């Protein structure tokens, strides 16, 4: 089953996949801890509590201050107009507009153009930052929207980026950063 909306066509969410991914993440963490510790006699390995909270193809892109300190959107833009990914002025305008139209408070920004092509840039906002890296030859852009306020409207930011880069497909993963401890005491 697929749903179509601002993010485009995306598969419906399944609790089974999320549970499986969480289990896989815990297994990988435990394996790394065992591999890094020289031996049980020499080192005490403290298990890291499971703290990652993420959604693939989220239904809602807003910050939820009751669950976490920040929201980090990992945005993949595929099949973009390559001419719009090549040069700083176009990419800078798109990311700054995305920050402005999403009600973020811009502190500053910096962009760099690579030779023969491609751009990396950051817009620092009071609420955190927006970043972009482009590969015009692949018609691809990777965007991170990280913010720590419910007032930031990430849906609007994403709409601006869609308009600017004309992607054929947009994939989004939402990661909650600084998960709040819900245990009593």
Protein Blocks (a to p, Z undefined) as FASTA:
>chain_A
ZZddfkopaddddfklmmmmmmmmmmmmmmmmmmmpmbfklpccdddddfbdcdehifbf
cdcfklmmbdcdddddehiafklmmpmklmmmmmmmmmmmnopacfbdcdddddfbdcdd
ddddfklpadddddfknopacdddddfbfkbcfklmmmmmmmmnopabdcdddddehiac
fbgZZ
